[in-house]
Amino acid sequence: MLKLLLLSCSLYGLFTTPPYRITGRLVDHQYNPVGYFIIETYASNKEREPLALLGRDTVRNSNGEFKIQVVKKGSYLLRIAVPNYTDYSLFTTIQDSSYSFPEIHLQPTK
């Protein structure tokens, strides 16, 4: 019975660990919010190299805001693609429950 109780407590801890959050906001070269973009999230290393693709999200937000959830502390690389704008890469190391990038200014390709 004690083993079952310990096992259930361990499993409860695995499923109730809150996710870590990465947030930010994209604006164009005229400081208008970017309402549609794609973000790829990679596990990374200290040299800012992508190691493994963790997710690909299509973001539709009229204020240009995004929120990415990751399951553990560590280093992450975000690659952002927006039609008619230069692709953008961001690197961060998550140590706290959330990290927020300063406003990201995109440059047009034309």
Phi, psi and chi 1 to 4 in degrees:
 res  aa     phi    psi   chi1   chi2   chi3   chi4
   1 MET       -  -41.2 -175.8   65.6  162.1      -
   2 LEU   -63.5  -39.3 -179.6   58.8      -      -
   3 LYS   -62.8  -41.2  -72.3 -178.2 -175.8  179.8
   4 LEU   -64.2  -40.4 -178.3   59.9      -      -
   5 LEU   -64.7  -44.4  179.5   61.6      -      -
   6 LEU   -63.7  -40.9  -70.2  173.6      -      -
   7 LEU   -63.8  -44.3  177.3   62.6      -      -
   8 SER   -66.4  -35.1   63.0      -      -      -
   9 CYS   -66.4  -39.7  -71.8      -      -      -
  10 SER   -64.8  -44.7  -62.7      -      -      -
  11 LEU   -65.3  -37.9  -69.4  175.0      -      -
  12 TYR   -60.3  -41.6  178.1   77.1      -      -
  13 GLY   -64.1  -35.1      -      -      -      -
  14 LEU   -66.9  -39.6  -73.4  175.0      -      -
  15 PHE   -90.7  -10.6  -66.4  110.2      -      -
  16 THR  -107.7    3.3   59.6      -      -      -
  17 THR   -65.9  121.3  -57.5      -      -      -
  18 PRO   -68.0  146.1   21.7  -27.8      -      -
  19 PRO   -72.7  158.6   24.5  -30.9      -      -
  20 TYR   -91.2  147.1  -64.1   87.6      -      -
  21 ARG  -120.4  139.7 -116.0 -173.9  -29.6 -115.7
  22 ILE  -120.3  125.0  -57.0  169.3      -      -
  23 THR  -127.2  163.0   60.1      -      -      -
  24 GLY  -176.5 -178.6      -      -      -      -
  25 ARG  -145.0  132.9 -178.3  172.2 -174.3 -100.9
  26 LEU  -104.2  136.2  -61.2 -177.3      -      -
  27 VAL  -131.5  156.0  -64.9      -      -      -
  28 ASP   -85.5 -174.4   65.0   15.9      -      -
  29 HIS   -65.5  -14.2   61.3  -69.2      -      -
  30 GLN  -105.7   14.6  -63.3  175.8  -27.1      -
  31 TYR    67.8   23.5  -61.1   94.7      -      -
  32 ASN   -88.8  140.2  -62.6  -48.0      -      -
  33 PRO   -60.5  142.1  -15.8   25.2      -      -
  34 VAL   -93.4  118.5  175.6      -      -      -
  35 GLY   -92.2   -8.4      -      -      -      -
  36 TYR  -145.5  126.8  171.8   80.9      -      -
  37 PHE  -163.7  167.9   49.3   95.8      -      -
  38 ILE  -118.9  133.2  -64.2  170.5      -      -
  39 ILE  -120.2  128.7  -62.6 -179.0      -      -
  40 GLU  -106.5  132.5  -67.0  179.4  -22.5      -
  41 THR  -109.8  127.3  -53.7      -      -      -
  42 TYR  -121.5  141.6  -66.2   86.4      -      -
  43 ALA   -67.7  144.8      -      -      -      -
  44 SER  -138.3 -179.7 -171.7      -      -      -
  45 ASN  -124.7 -179.9   58.6   19.0      -      -
  46 LYS   -65.3  -19.7  -60.8  -67.3 -176.5 -170.3
  47 GLU   -85.9    5.7  -73.2   74.3   36.9      -
  48 ARG    65.2   33.6  -60.5  178.8 -179.4 -155.2
  49 GLU   -97.9  137.5  -62.2  170.5  -23.0      -
  50 PRO   -71.8  130.6   23.3  -29.2      -      -
  51 LEU  -103.0  -43.4  -61.1  178.6      -      -
  52 ALA  -151.1  133.0      -      -      -      -
  53 LEU   -72.9  121.2  178.5   63.5      -      -
  54 LEU   -98.9  -27.3  -59.5  175.1      -      -
  55 GLY  -174.3  156.6      -      -      -      -
  56 ARG  -132.9  119.5 -179.5 -176.7  171.4  127.9
  57 ASP  -120.3  134.6  -62.2  -64.8      -      -
  58 THR   -95.4  121.5  -60.0      -      -      -
  59 VAL  -107.4  128.7  178.7      -      -      -
  60 ARG  -125.4  104.9  -71.1  178.8  177.5   85.9
  61 ASN  -147.9  117.1 -178.7  -69.1      -      -
  62 SER   -64.6  -15.8   60.6      -      -      -
  63 ASN   -98.2    0.2 -159.0   27.5      -      -
  64 GLY    78.1   14.3      -      -      -      -
  65 GLU   -92.0  146.9  -62.2  170.0  -23.5      -
  66 PHE  -133.9  155.6   66.5   87.3      -      -
  67 LYS  -141.6  119.3 -176.1 -172.5  -49.7 -177.4
  68 ILE  -113.6  135.1  -56.8  -64.9      -      -
  69 GLN  -107.6  135.4  -67.7 -173.5  -12.4      -
  70 VAL  -125.0  155.6  -66.9      -      -      -
  71 VAL   -90.8  -12.3  -65.2      -      -      -
  72 LYS  -150.9  166.1   63.2 -179.8 -177.5  174.9
  73 LYS   -64.8  155.1  -65.5  178.7 -176.4 -179.8
  74 GLY   150.6 -172.2      -      -      -      -
  75 SER   -99.3  138.7  -63.6      -      -      -
  76 TYR  -136.9  146.4  -63.8   92.8      -      -
  77 LEU  -118.7  128.3 -179.9   70.8      -      -
  78 LEU  -110.2  131.8  -56.7 -178.7      -      -
  79 ARG  -114.5  125.0  -71.2 -166.4  175.4  157.6
  80 ILE  -113.0  129.2  -60.5  172.0      -      -
  81 ALA  -121.1  128.5      -      -      -      -
  82 VAL  -131.5  128.5 -178.6      -      -      -
  83 PRO   -54.5  135.2  -23.6   32.6      -      -
  84 ASN    70.4   12.9  -58.7  -42.4      -      -
  85 TYR  -129.9  155.1  -73.5   87.7      -      -
  86 THR   -65.8  135.4  -57.1      -      -      -
  87 ASP   -60.3  152.1  -71.0  -10.5      -      -
  88 TYR  -132.9  137.9 -157.2   87.7      -      -
  89 SER  -120.2  138.5  -66.1      -      -      -
  90 LEU  -127.8  141.4  -55.8  161.9      -      -
  91 PHE  -123.5  138.9  175.8   81.6      -      -
  92 THR  -151.1  155.2 -172.4      -      -      -
  93 THR  -113.7  120.2  -60.6      -      -      -
  94 ILE   -88.4  122.1  -58.9  -63.5      -      -
  95 GLN  -122.6  -28.2  -64.4  175.8  -14.5      -
  96 ASP  -105.0 -177.0  -63.9  -37.9      -      -
  97 SER   -69.7  -20.0   61.4      -      -      -
  98 SER  -152.6  156.5   66.4      -      -      -
  99 TYR  -138.9  134.4  178.2   83.5      -      -
 100 SER  -120.4  124.1 -176.5      -      -      -
 101 PHE   -74.7  148.7  -78.1  101.7      -      -
 102 PRO   -65.5  166.1    5.2   -5.0      -      -
 103 GLU   -53.0  133.8 -164.2  168.0   70.4      -
 104 ILE  -103.4  122.2  -58.9  158.2      -      -
 105 HIS  -101.1  119.6  -61.2  -96.9      -      -
 106 LEU   -94.8  151.3  -60.3  176.5      -      -
 107 GLN  -112.7  136.5  -64.6  -58.8  -45.8      -
 108 PRO   -68.6  151.9   22.7  -29.0      -      -
 109 THR   -84.3  -15.8   54.8      -      -      -
 110 LYS  -104.9      -  -64.0  179.7 -178.4 -176.3
